[in-house]
Amino acid sequence: MEKSKNPIVIGIIFITVIIIGAIVLVSLKSASPPVTSYNPDDKEKPKIEISEQSFDLGKMKVSETKNKDIVIKNTGTRPLSIFNVTTSCDCTFAETIIGGKTSPKFSMQQNKTWQGELPPDQSAILKITYQPSIMPIKGSVSRTVYFKTNDPNLSNTSIKFNAYVE
């Protein structure tokens, strides 16, 4: 006597397989690209220099938008990777410009798929934009842009700024 297969069990198995497949695809798509890592005592390594790690945008109206360009230079002998760029607030944005190519705009939501590579003796621009109308707060404000690098001496980097919103 042949056993009949329960269509509900088959449906549950089918849906489970589809859900697992979707989870695997999403995790593969959102995975960070590989980054070459170095040790602090390596002779050949990237080395980041940042023109300013803090600044003041001064007084501004809540309806204004202000930008600040920060120069990032690789003074090392290996390519500098810049990745996991985020900000402390959705009213703050950061973009990198490397070799004339502009990255996506980053805010609080992390983009794990983007990675910029800065060759030795080259500079990039980190364009920071503050738009207080998105999160209207008046008075003294402090915000931060965060990013990671493969410089073994400065892998977690942050640039802080202040403004006074009227």
N, C-alpha and C positions, 0 to 999 in steps of 0.2 A: 504494500500500500504506500503510495507516494504522499509525502507530507507537503501540504500547500504552504507557501510562504506568505506570511502576514503582510499585506500591503502597507500597514502603518509602520511596522518595523523597518521595512525596506525604505520607506519615505524618511524616517528618522535617520537612518544610516546615510542616505543620499544627502540630506540637508547638513548633517554633521561633516561629511567629507567636503562639501562646498564651503562651509564656514571655516574649517581648518585651512583649506587652500587659500581662501581670501586673507586670513590672518598671516599666513606665510608670505604671500605676495606683498602685503602692506609692510610687513617688517623688513623685507628685502629692499623695498623701494625707499624706506625712510632710514636705512642704515647709513652711517657716516662712511665716506670714502676712506680708504686706507691712508694713513699719514705716516711718513717716515719719521721715526723717532731717533733721538740722539741722547747721549749721556753728557753731563756737564764737563767731564774730562776728555771728551773727544776733541781732537785737534781740528777736524773738519766738521763744522756744524753751522746752522743758521744763527744769526744774532740780531735781535730786533732792537731798533732805536726808535723812540717815539718823541716827536717834537714837543708835545705837551701832554701830561697825564691828568691835568686839571686846569680848568679855566672858568671865567665868569662871563656870562652873556649880558650882564648888567640889567637895567630896568627895561621892561617890555610890557606891552598891553596884552591882555588875554587873547585878543584877535590877531596878534602878530605871529609870524613864524621866523625863527632865526636859525642860521646855519653856521657851522664852524668846521673848517677843514683841518685835520690833523695829519701830519706827514709821518708815515711809517717807512723806515728804511731797513733793509737787510744788509748789515755790515759784516755778515758772516761769509763763509765759503761754500755753503750749501743752500738750496732753495728753502725759503721760509714759507711754511704753510700757515694760513689764517683760516680759522673755521669756528663753528658754533658761536656766531655773532648774535648777541641778544642785548636788550635794553631793560632798564628797571621799570619802564612804564610804557604803555601803548601811545603816549603822547611824544615819545622820543624814538627817532629812527636813525639807523646807521646804514651807510652804503660804502663799499670799498671800490676804488677805482685803481685797477692794476693794468698797466700797459694799454690804457685807453678803454678798457672794458669795465663797465659798471655792473656790480653785483645786484641782486635783488635788494629791495629795501627790507631791513630787518627791524623788528620791534621786540616785544616781550616773547612772542612765539618763536621758538628755536627752529631754524632750518638746518637739519642735520645733513642734508645732501649737498649743500654748497660748501665749496672749499676754494680758496684763492691761493695761488702760488706766486711768491715774489722772488725772482732770481737774485743772486748775490750782487751787491752794489747797485741795486735798483730801489726806487721809492714808489710808494703807493699813497693814495689819499684815503683817509677814513672821513667821510662826510657825515657829520652829526647834525641832525635837524631836531629842533624842539618846537612843538606846536601845542601850546598850552590850552587852546580851545577844545581839544579832544578830552582833556580831563581838567576842567576849569578849577584851578586852585589859585587863590591870590596870596601874595606875600612871598616870603623867601622859599625857594624850591631848590632841591638838590636831585640830580638824576645821574645815572651811570650807564655807560656802554661797556659790555663785557665781551671778550673774545678769547679764544685759545690759539696758541701757536705751537710749533714744534721746536722752538728755542728751549733747550733744556733748562736754561736759567730763568726763563720768564714764560712758562707755559700758560698760566692763567693771568690774563691782563685785564685791566679796567681803566677807563678814562671817565673822570667825574667832572660835572659842571654844576654851576649854580646860576640862578637867575632870580630876579625880583619881579613878580608878575603883579601888575596894577589893574 
